[in-house]
Amino acid sequence: MKKILIGAMLLSVALFAEVKRIDADELVKLQAKGVPVIDIRTPMEWKQTGIVKGAHKMMFFTPNGQPDLADWFYNLGRIVKDKSQPFIIYCAHANRTKVLAQGLDQMGFKKIYELKGGIENGWIKAGKKTVKE
């Protein structure tokens, strides 16, 4: 029984091993190396808090909570040229990015970074600045 439980735990870790949660300082370092940053929030949220400077605004969930898959994946393909290219995603509190990151991982994307705590708890509370566009 223990072997089955350990095997199941290892399998579950392996399934989501490609999604790495990073803090604000790590985001800055990766962005400086050319890793694209994608903000998946809504236009209203972008106006309220601003965005990480240089982030691509790509709303994933519409204001009524439905994903806009065709448009989002079209835009992702313009930024992330293949599934092995690293990229960073964030939302307000990291709830939406957890869902999206797991889905992208299952689709075969290899290097997904998620901002821990999102822009509000992971970026702004860390003292990082946003820009309003």
PyMOL commands that set and color helices and strands:
alter all, ss='L'
color gray80, all
select helices_A, chain A and resi 2-15+24-32+43-49+69-79+95-106+118-124
alter helices_A, ss='H'
color red, helices_A
select strands_A, chain A and resi 19-22+37-39+56-57+87-90+112-115
alter strands_A, ss='S'
color yellow, strands_A
deselect
rebuild
show_as cartoon
